[in-house]
Amino acid sequence: MIVDAHHHLWDLRVRDQEWITGPVLRRNYLVSDLEPLAEEFGVVRTVLVQTITAPEETPEFLAIAEESALIGAVVGWVDLTSPGVGDALEGLKGGFGGRWLKGVRHQVQGEPDPEWLCRKDVWRGLAAVGKAGLVYDLLTLPHQLPAARRTVAALPNVRFVVDHCSKPPLASGELDSWAEMIRSLAAHENVFCKVSGLVTEASWDSWTVGDLRRAFEVVLDAFGVERLMFGSDWPVCLLAAGYGDVVGAVRELVGELSEGEREMVFAGVAGEVYGVLG
């Protein structure tokens, strides 16, 4: 049994997105495209994650989740810096499909200020996310990890989930600085981590499981199986690998763990953090 804790959907007929470029990604990816893949590879529930800083997207995703037997949680977007962030969250939770809202994400990786996460208005917004009973997905680059560490330390009552292991520079192989910072972040027990997005941080055309293992062993040691979860990052992963290739790579990475530990990574942790199996 697999829970895919990180994937996206988009319909360019509804809304274009400038970041979606190239022949692989620049087409519609709908839940109907994901369903046969999920069935083929044993995925029973998924977490649908935001793709754009547009308030309209989250209600759309919640409506999709309400109609889908596959999607068990939505990580949406709200303006964390707005004084009305708490009201916005309550409005989403009380709207159509609101029961599926389990988390919030902002694309911090695109913020030019490496200290953006430490702004007082951002901390106020993150506190509101925690008060609403939601988790916060951290989409950061390695140089933003110091600010992430200070943030999670300042907000111990908020659960944070690191997307894509904070994008270790696998293509260059220079992992020492990233590894030191990710271990520092993992020292805070309110932080979890997704084993996702690694294939697109490695060489798209020539990556191997061995390339991914260097980063996996760091996060396994830092977080333990109790705070790691699998995510496909579909369809972005298609730049470097098919859905089955990503599942197979992570199966190989966890191959030496016990059966119970593998179940934690593939389903248990995501089930507990996002409530997708309840």
Residue frames relative to the residue before (quaternion, step in Angstrom):
aa qw qx qy qz dx dy dz
M 1.0000 0.0000 0.0000 0.0000 0.00 0.00 0.00
I 0.0729 -0.8091 0.5831 -0.0090 3.56 -0.81 1.04
V 0.1429 -0.7111 0.6789 0.1145 3.51 -1.20 0.75
D 0.2384 -0.7447 0.6083 0.1362 3.56 -0.80 1.02
A 0.1970 -0.8482 0.4863 0.0718 3.56 -0.18 1.31
H 0.8037 0.1881 -0.1194 0.5517 3.61 1.17 0.11
H 0.3418 0.6885 -0.5997 0.2227 3.53 -0.58 1.17
H 0.3414 -0.7278 0.5643 0.1881 3.52 -1.35 0.27
L 0.1002 -0.7252 0.6684 0.1313 3.50 -1.42 0.12
W 0.1096 0.7844 -0.6105 0.0046 3.55 -1.19 0.44
D 0.1750 -0.7417 0.6425 0.0804 3.50 -1.25 0.68
L 0.2768 -0.8082 0.4996 0.1435 3.57 -0.21 1.26
R 0.5428 0.5853 -0.4108 0.4404 3.57 1.26 -0.08
V 0.6606 0.4775 -0.2899 0.5014 3.56 1.21 -0.57
R 0.7969 -0.1142 0.1339 0.5779 3.58 0.88 -0.97
D 0.3222 -0.7210 0.5775 0.2068 3.55 -0.81 0.98
Q 0.1304 -0.7719 0.6181 0.0721 3.54 -1.21 0.56
E 0.4613 -0.7392 0.4192 0.2551 3.55 -0.52 1.21
W 0.6581 0.5381 -0.3252 0.4142 3.58 1.04 -0.70
I 0.6174 0.5366 -0.3453 0.4601 3.58 1.24 -0.38
T 0.1682 0.7921 -0.5575 0.1830 3.54 -0.21 1.32
G 0.7129 0.4621 -0.3286 0.4127 3.54 -1.31 0.25
P 0.6362 -0.5940 0.3473 0.3489 3.56 -1.14 0.62
V 0.6284 0.5491 -0.3590 0.4180 3.63 1.05 -0.57
L 0.7951 0.3391 -0.1619 0.4761 3.56 0.78 -1.00
R 0.6706 0.5366 -0.3191 0.4006 3.57 1.03 -0.65
R 0.5270 0.5070 -0.4863 0.4783 3.48 0.39 1.43
N 0.6080 -0.5529 0.4104 0.3953 3.57 -1.24 0.18
Y 0.0699 -0.7542 0.6516 0.0428 3.54 -1.10 0.81
L 0.0516 -0.8326 0.5482 -0.0597 3.52 -0.33 1.35
V 0.6681 -0.4918 0.3548 0.4312 3.56 -1.25 0.28
S 0.6068 0.5591 -0.3529 0.4412 3.59 1.12 -0.56
D 0.6244 0.5107 -0.3404 0.4831 3.59 1.22 -0.39
L 0.6861 0.4911 -0.2806 0.4576 3.56 1.08 -0.71
E 0.5886 0.6386 -0.3690 0.3310 3.58 0.97 -0.80
P 0.6937 0.4474 -0.3247 0.4617 3.68 0.76 -0.78
L 0.6132 0.5359 -0.3519 0.4615 3.60 1.09 -0.60
A 0.6408 0.5242 -0.3179 0.4620 3.55 0.97 -0.87
E 0.6630 0.4990 -0.3083 0.4652 3.58 0.91 -0.86
E 0.6599 0.5274 -0.3140 0.4333 3.59 0.94 -0.87
F 0.8080 0.3019 -0.1322 0.4883 3.57 0.91 -0.88
G 0.6087 -0.6377 0.3328 0.3347 3.56 1.19 0.52
V 0.4039 0.6980 -0.4869 0.3356 3.59 1.15 0.57
V 0.1898 -0.8289 0.5209 0.0748 3.57 -0.57 1.16
R 0.7875 0.0401 -0.0267 0.6144 3.60 1.15 -0.51
T 0.1527 -0.7870 0.5923 0.0806 3.54 -1.23 0.52
V 0.3028 -0.6881 0.6211 0.2215 3.50 -1.42 0.24
L 0.2310 -0.7850 0.5677 0.0903 3.54 -0.59 1.23
V 0.1437 -0.8354 0.5305 0.0053 3.57 -0.58 1.22
Q 0.6061 -0.6024 0.4004 0.3307 3.55 -1.06 0.87
T 0.2353 -0.7800 0.5663 0.1246 3.54 -1.24 0.55
I 0.8074 0.1688 -0.0450 0.5635 3.60 1.15 -0.48
T 0.4598 -0.6770 0.5002 0.2830 3.57 -1.15 0.63
A 0.3885 0.6734 -0.5160 0.3595 3.52 0.55 1.27
P 0.4424 -0.7287 0.4454 0.2736 3.62 -0.59 1.06
E 0.6025 0.5900 -0.3645 0.3950 3.59 1.13 -0.51
E 0.5931 0.6169 -0.3736 0.3579 3.59 1.08 -0.63
T 0.6579 0.5485 -0.3361 0.3917 3.59 0.85 -0.90
P 0.6649 0.4681 -0.3370 0.4746 3.68 0.80 -0.75
E 0.6121 0.5423 -0.3498 0.4571 3.58 1.09 -0.66
F 0.6661 0.4917 -0.3009 0.4733 3.58 0.95 -0.87
L 0.6379 0.5213 -0.3345 0.4576 3.59 0.99 -0.76
A 0.6385 0.5146 -0.3231 0.4723 3.58 1.05 -0.71
I 0.6202 0.5211 -0.3399 0.4778 3.59 1.05 -0.72
A 0.6635 0.5071 -0.3079 0.4558 3.59 0.91 -0.90
E 0.6280 0.5483 -0.3378 0.4369 3.57 1.01 -0.75
E 0.7383 0.4049 -0.2131 0.4955 3.58 1.11 -0.67
S 0.6920 0.4814 -0.2642 0.4686 3.60 1.24 -0.25
A 0.3721 -0.7177 0.5456 0.2210 3.56 -0.99 0.85
L 0.6288 0.5643 -0.3255 0.4246 3.58 1.25 -0.34
I 0.7212 0.4336 -0.2532 0.4772 3.58 0.84 -0.96
G 0.1302 -0.8329 0.5373 0.0258 3.55 -0.64 1.18
A 0.7908 0.0858 -0.0524 0.6038 3.58 1.28 -0.12
V 0.1888 -0.7497 0.6241 0.1132 3.53 -1.28 0.56
V 0.1516 -0.7174 0.6717 0.1054 3.53 -1.10 0.84
G 0.0915 -0.8489 0.5205 -0.0068 3.55 -0.31 1.28
W 0.4490 -0.6616 0.5251 0.2915 3.54 -1.31 -0.36
V 0.0700 0.7202 -0.6901 0.0109 3.49 -1.26 0.73
D 0.5519 -0.5881 0.4677 0.3616 3.55 -1.26 0.35
L 0.3089 -0.7903 0.5037 0.1622 3.56 -0.24 1.28
T 0.6824 0.5102 -0.2881 0.4370 3.58 1.09 -0.63
S 0.5423 0.6320 -0.3968 0.3861 3.59 1.25 -0.17
P 0.5015 -0.6438 0.4787 0.3239 3.62 -0.98 0.75
G 0.7059 0.4605 -0.2561 0.4733 3.58 1.20 -0.48
V 0.2763 0.8027 -0.5004 0.1702 3.60 1.20 0.35
G 0.6323 0.5398 -0.3420 0.4381 3.61 0.98 -0.74
D 0.6610 0.4932 -0.3003 0.4791 3.56 0.97 -0.86
A 0.6263 0.5394 -0.3374 0.4504 3.58 1.03 -0.77
L 0.6611 0.5035 -0.3056 0.4648 3.57 0.97 -0.83
E 0.6606 0.4945 -0.3130 0.4703 3.56 0.94 -0.83
G 0.6219 0.5396 -0.3404 0.4541 3.58 1.08 -0.67
L 0.6581 0.4947 -0.3065 0.4776 3.56 1.00 -0.80
K 0.6685 0.5044 -0.3029 0.4549 3.57 0.92 -0.89
G 0.7236 0.4368 -0.2448 0.4751 3.58 1.09 -0.66
G 0.5936 0.5903 -0.3535 0.4175 3.56 1.29 -0.13
F 0.7502 -0.3697 0.2837 0.4690 3.54 -1.35 -0.10
G 0.8313 0.1329 -0.1374 0.5219 3.55 -0.76 1.07
G 0.3615 0.7877 -0.4506 0.2140 3.58 1.26 0.09
R 0.5676 0.6096 -0.3857 0.3968 3.59 1.16 -0.45
W 0.6592 0.5175 -0.3088 0.4498 3.59 1.21 -0.38
L 0.5216 0.6194 -0.4355 0.3933 3.61 1.21 -0.12
K 0.0147 0.8300 -0.5537 0.0656 3.57 -0.47 1.21
G 0.8216 0.0728 -0.0298 0.5646 3.59 1.20 -0.25
V 0.2860 -0.7210 0.6091 0.1652 3.51 -1.42 0.19
R 0.0165 -0.7884 0.6148 0.0171 3.56 -1.16 0.63
H 0.0852 -0.7304 0.6725 0.0837 3.52 -1.26 0.60
Q 0.4582 -0.6977 0.4781 0.2734 3.57 -0.99 0.80
V 0.1349 -0.8364 0.5305 0.0303 3.51 0.45 1.33
Q 0.5645 0.6227 -0.3839 0.3823 3.60 1.08 -0.63
G 0.7029 0.4642 -0.2613 0.4713 3.59 1.16 -0.56
E 0.5287 0.6279 -0.4119 0.3956 3.59 1.26 -0.06
P 0.4229 -0.7329 0.4679 0.2552 3.63 -0.71 1.01
D 0.6576 0.4871 -0.3079 0.4853 3.58 1.15 -0.55
P 0.3466 -0.7641 0.4966 0.2221 3.64 -0.46 1.10
E 0.6791 0.4595 -0.2799 0.4992 3.60 1.27 -0.29
W 0.2757 0.8044 -0.4983 0.1693 3.61 1.23 0.20
L 0.6553 0.5376 -0.3196 0.4236 3.59 0.89 -0.87
C 0.6979 0.4817 -0.2701 0.4561 3.60 1.13 -0.54
R 0.4029 0.7011 -0.4940 0.3196 3.60 1.20 0.15
K 0.5697 -0.6209 0.4167 0.3411 3.58 -1.05 0.77
D 0.6655 0.4910 -0.3248 0.4588 3.60 0.97 -0.76
V 0.6141 0.5262 -0.3483 0.4740 3.59 1.11 -0.59
W 0.6448 0.5094 -0.3243 0.4686 3.61 0.92 -0.84
R 0.6265 0.5235 -0.3394 0.4673 3.58 1.01 -0.75
G 0.6656 0.4992 -0.2986 0.4676 3.57 1.00 -0.84
L 0.6510 0.5084 -0.3155 0.4671 3.56 0.99 -0.79
A 0.6144 0.5322 -0.3451 0.4693 3.58 1.06 -0.70
A 0.6395 0.5177 -0.3224 0.4681 3.59 1.06 -0.73
V 0.5988 0.5478 -0.3542 0.4647 3.59 1.10 -0.68
G 0.6774 0.4818 -0.2901 0.4742 3.57 0.90 -0.90
K 0.6414 0.5307 -0.3228 0.4502 3.58 0.97 -0.83
A 0.6703 0.4886 -0.2894 0.4778 3.58 1.12 -0.67
G 0.5260 -0.6583 0.4017 0.3585 3.60 1.27 0.01
L 0.5394 0.6206 -0.3884 0.4159 3.55 1.23 0.46
V 0.4096 -0.6674 0.5552 0.2802 3.55 -1.29 0.35
Y 0.2992 -0.7387 0.5718 0.1946 3.54 -1.27 0.34
D 0.2834 -0.7567 0.5720 0.1411 3.56 -0.79 1.10
L 0.2475 -0.7766 0.5690 0.1087 3.57 -0.75 1.13
L 0.0344 -0.7744 0.6317 -0.0082 3.57 -0.53 1.19
T 0.1885 0.8070 -0.5196 0.2079 3.53 0.05 1.34
L 0.3791 -0.6520 0.6002 0.2665 3.48 -1.39 0.33
P 0.7042 -0.4932 0.2799 0.4273 3.60 -1.12 0.47
H 0.6796 0.5016 -0.3169 0.4315 3.61 0.90 -0.81
Q 0.6524 0.5001 -0.3144 0.4748 3.60 1.27 -0.23
L 0.4570 0.7223 -0.4261 0.2964 3.59 1.26 -0.08
P 0.6044 0.5428 -0.3943 0.4296 3.66 0.94 -0.55
A 0.6553 0.4854 -0.3092 0.4892 3.59 1.00 -0.79
A 0.6231 0.5309 -0.3413 0.4620 3.59 1.04 -0.71
R 0.6441 0.5241 -0.3290 0.4497 3.59 0.97 -0.82
R 0.6646 0.4880 -0.3119 0.4721 3.60 0.91 -0.84
T 0.6441 0.5388 -0.3182 0.4400 3.56 1.05 -0.75
V 0.6974 0.4556 -0.2930 0.4693 3.59 0.80 -0.93
A 0.6164 0.5332 -0.3457 0.4649 3.59 1.15 -0.56
A 0.6822 0.4929 -0.2825 0.4602 3.57 1.04 -0.78
L 0.7710 0.2827 -0.1346 0.5545 3.59 1.20 -0.54
P 0.0179 -0.8620 0.5066 0.0031 3.60 0.59 1.10
N 0.6625 0.5071 -0.3133 0.4536 3.61 1.18 -0.33
V 0.6106 0.5030 -0.3527 0.4997 3.57 1.30 0.10
R 0.3137 -0.7278 0.5757 0.2011 3.57 -0.98 0.84
F 0.1231 -0.7886 0.6016 0.0316 3.54 -0.88 1.03
V 0.1200 -0.7671 0.6265 0.0681 3.57 -1.15 0.72
V 0.3089 -0.7577 0.5499 0.1677 3.58 -0.66 1.13
D 0.2897 -0.7546 0.5663 0.1615 3.56 -0.69 1.10
H 0.8806 0.0708 -0.0468 0.4661 3.55 -1.16 0.77
C 0.5585 -0.6295 0.3776 0.3864 3.60 1.13 0.68
S 0.5396 -0.6327 0.3661 0.4178 3.58 1.28 0.51
K 0.5889 -0.6742 0.3359 0.2930 3.52 1.04 0.99
P 0.0324 -0.8176 0.5746 -0.0174 3.60 0.46 1.17
P 0.4806 -0.6955 0.4534 0.2823 3.62 -0.96 0.81
L 0.0583 -0.8543 0.5165 0.0094 3.55 0.52 1.19
A 0.6214 0.5660 -0.3584 0.4063 3.57 1.00 -0.71
S 0.7158 0.4087 -0.2486 0.5088 3.58 1.03 -0.74
G 0.3686 -0.7540 0.4657 0.2805 3.56 1.18 -0.59
E 0.5516 0.6124 -0.3933 0.4075 3.58 1.27 0.02
L 0.0686 0.8724 -0.4722 0.1061 3.54 0.38 1.30
D 0.4603 0.7316 -0.4435 0.2369 3.61 1.14 -0.33
S 0.6865 0.4764 -0.2934 0.4644 3.59 0.81 -0.94
W 0.6396 0.5106 -0.3208 0.4768 3.58 0.95 -0.89
A 0.6672 0.5159 -0.3143 0.4357 3.61 0.84 -0.92
E 0.6425 0.5197 -0.3261 0.4591 3.58 0.95 -0.81
M 0.6983 0.4717 -0.2768 0.4618 3.57 0.91 -0.91
I 0.6537 0.5048 -0.3296 0.4573 3.61 0.98 -0.77
R 0.6180 0.5240 -0.3480 0.4717 3.61 1.07 -0.62
S 0.6336 0.5246 -0.3249 0.4668 3.57 1.03 -0.77
L 0.6520 0.5035 -0.3095 0.4749 3.58 1.00 -0.80
A 0.6813 0.5149 -0.2817 0.4375 3.58 0.94 -0.94
A 0.5255 0.6389 -0.4084 0.3858 3.59 1.22 -0.32
H 0.6509 0.4669 -0.3083 0.5130 3.58 1.25 -0.34
E 0.3880 -0.7919 0.4308 0.1918 3.55 -0.46 1.24
N 0.5948 0.5477 -0.3783 0.4507 3.61 1.24 -0.03
V 0.6271 0.5249 -0.3283 0.4727 3.59 1.29 0.25
F 0.1192 -0.7624 0.6353 0.0294 3.54 -1.02 1.00
C 0.2382 -0.7882 0.5562 0.1128 3.59 -1.23 0.25
K 0.2960 -0.7431 0.5762 0.1678 3.55 -1.07 0.83
V 0.2901 -0.6949 0.6321 0.1828 3.53 -0.99 0.94
S 0.3706 0.7035 -0.4871 0.3613 3.52 0.27 1.34
G 0.8194 0.3241 -0.1919 0.4322 3.54 -1.29 0.31
L 0.4437 0.7224 -0.4542 0.2737 3.61 1.17 0.13
V 0.6247 0.5673 -0.3623 0.3957 3.60 0.97 -0.74
T 0.7047 0.4444 -0.2757 0.4794 3.60 1.06 -0.64
E 0.6040 0.4996 -0.3755 0.4946 3.59 1.27 0.07
A 0.6305 0.4772 -0.3246 0.5191 3.57 1.29 -0.27
S 0.6882 -0.4181 0.3497 0.4788 3.58 -1.24 -0.18
W 0.4577 -0.7311 0.4278 0.2702 3.57 -0.50 1.17
D 0.7649 0.4103 -0.1992 0.4549 3.57 0.91 -0.90
S 0.8238 0.2449 -0.0884 0.5036 3.59 1.09 -0.51
W 0.3257 0.7655 -0.5086 0.2219 3.62 1.17 0.34
T 0.1558 -0.7513 0.6322 0.1079 3.52 -1.28 0.50
V 0.6396 -0.4978 0.3983 0.4295 3.57 -1.23 0.25
G 0.5940 0.5741 -0.3584 0.4349 3.57 1.11 -0.61
D 0.6143 0.5389 -0.3435 0.4629 3.58 1.07 -0.71
L 0.6888 0.4808 -0.2730 0.4689 3.57 0.95 -0.91
R 0.6001 0.6134 -0.3528 0.3731 3.55 1.08 -0.77
R 0.5830 0.5907 -0.3825 0.4061 3.59 1.04 -0.66
A 0.7042 0.4236 -0.2623 0.5058 3.58 0.94 -0.84
F 0.6289 0.5547 -0.3436 0.4227 3.58 0.96 -0.82
E 0.6671 0.5073 -0.3203 0.4416 3.58 0.87 -0.86
V 0.6104 0.5399 -0.3517 0.4607 3.59 1.10 -0.60
V 0.7254 0.4253 -0.2668 0.4709 3.60 0.75 -0.99
L 0.5937 0.5520 -0.3713 0.4526 3.60 1.09 -0.57
D 0.6762 0.4779 -0.2864 0.4821 3.56 0.93 -0.89
A 0.7004 0.4937 -0.2715 0.4381 3.59 0.96 -0.87
F 0.7992 0.3080 -0.1369 0.4976 3.58 0.84 -1.00
G 0.3127 -0.7288 0.5386 0.2847 3.58 1.05 -0.73
V 0.6449 -0.5434 0.3626 0.3968 3.58 -1.19 0.42
E 0.5844 0.6058 -0.3666 0.3964 3.60 1.19 -0.45
R 0.7839 0.2695 -0.1551 0.5374 3.61 1.23 -0.32
L 0.5762 0.5496 -0.3950 0.4582 3.58 1.18 0.55
M 0.0078 0.7986 -0.6017 0.0074 3.58 -1.07 0.71
F 0.4953 -0.6653 0.4905 0.2673 3.53 -1.18 0.71
G 0.0846 0.7566 -0.6480 0.0226 3.53 -1.19 0.71
S 0.4401 -0.7270 0.4679 0.2424 3.58 -0.98 0.81
D 0.1824 -0.7792 0.5488 0.2417 3.57 1.06 -0.88
W 0.2700 0.7462 -0.5454 0.2699 3.57 1.08 0.76
P 0.6243 -0.1934 -0.7559 -0.0380 1.64 -1.99 1.51
V 0.3923 0.7265 -0.4935 0.2734 3.64 1.20 0.04
C 0.5896 0.5957 -0.3621 0.4079 3.60 1.09 -0.68
L 0.5721 0.6317 -0.3781 0.3614 3.60 1.15 -0.57
L 0.4994 0.6326 -0.4297 0.4071 3.58 1.25 -0.19
A 0.8114 0.2216 -0.0868 0.5338 3.56 1.13 -0.68
A 0.8218 0.0329 0.0459 0.5670 3.61 1.12 -0.56
G 0.4927 -0.6347 0.5084 0.3097 3.52 -1.23 0.53
Y 0.7017 -0.4617 0.3281 0.4322 3.55 -1.27 0.32
G 0.6898 0.4843 -0.2814 0.4586 3.57 0.85 -0.94
D 0.6058 0.5506 -0.3536 0.4526 3.57 1.11 -0.64
V 0.6548 0.5056 -0.3127 0.4668 3.59 1.00 -0.83
V 0.6393 0.5084 -0.3242 0.4772 3.58 0.94 -0.87
G 0.6800 0.5020 -0.2921 0.4475 3.57 0.88 -0.95
A 0.6365 0.5322 -0.3340 0.4473 3.59 1.00 -0.77
V 0.6893 0.4551 -0.2950 0.4804 3.59 0.88 -0.86
R 0.5855 0.5506 -0.3761 0.4610 3.61 1.07 -0.59
E 0.6601 0.4898 -0.3070 0.4796 3.57 1.01 -0.79
L 0.6366 0.5432 -0.3295 0.4371 3.58 0.98 -0.82
V 0.7563 0.3568 -0.2013 0.5100 3.60 0.97 -0.82
G 0.3506 0.8044 -0.4396 0.1917 3.56 1.30 0.04
E 0.7153 0.4369 -0.2630 0.4777 3.60 1.07 -0.64
L 0.5208 0.6144 -0.4287 0.4094 3.59 1.25 0.05
S 0.5940 -0.5499 0.4303 0.3994 3.58 -1.23 0.27
E 0.6755 -0.4845 0.3546 0.4279 3.57 -1.24 0.31
G 0.6633 0.5092 -0.3041 0.4563 3.57 0.95 -0.85
E 0.6500 0.5078 -0.3095 0.4732 3.58 1.05 -0.75
R 0.6344 0.5143 -0.3334 0.4710 3.58 1.01 -0.75
E 0.6408 0.5245 -0.3229 0.4583 3.57 1.00 -0.78
M 0.6008 0.5535 -0.3554 0.4543 3.59 1.09 -0.66
V 0.7031 0.4705 -0.2717 0.4587 3.56 0.81 -1.02
F 0.7484 0.4294 -0.2233 0.4535 3.56 0.91 -0.91
A 0.8378 0.0921 -0.0385 0.5368 3.62 1.10 -0.40
G 0.6944 0.5523 -0.3093 0.3424 3.56 0.70 -1.07
V 0.6965 0.4747 -0.2915 0.4523 3.58 0.83 -0.94
A 0.6621 0.4855 -0.3051 0.4825 3.59 0.91 -0.85
G 0.6210 0.5459 -0.3409 0.4473 3.56 1.06 -0.73
E 0.6970 0.4646 -0.2699 0.4748 3.54 0.99 -0.83
V 0.7069 0.4755 -0.2762 0.4448 3.60 0.86 -0.93
Y 0.7998 0.2804 -0.1302 0.5145 3.57 0.89 -0.95
G 0.4263 -0.7439 0.4408 0.2657 3.57 1.25 -0.01
V 0.3453 0.7940 -0.4529 0.2128 3.58 1.14 0.50
L 0.7221 0.4280 -0.2498 0.4827 3.58 1.18 -0.36
G 0.4968 0.6848 -0.4107 0.3400 3.57 1.28 0.03
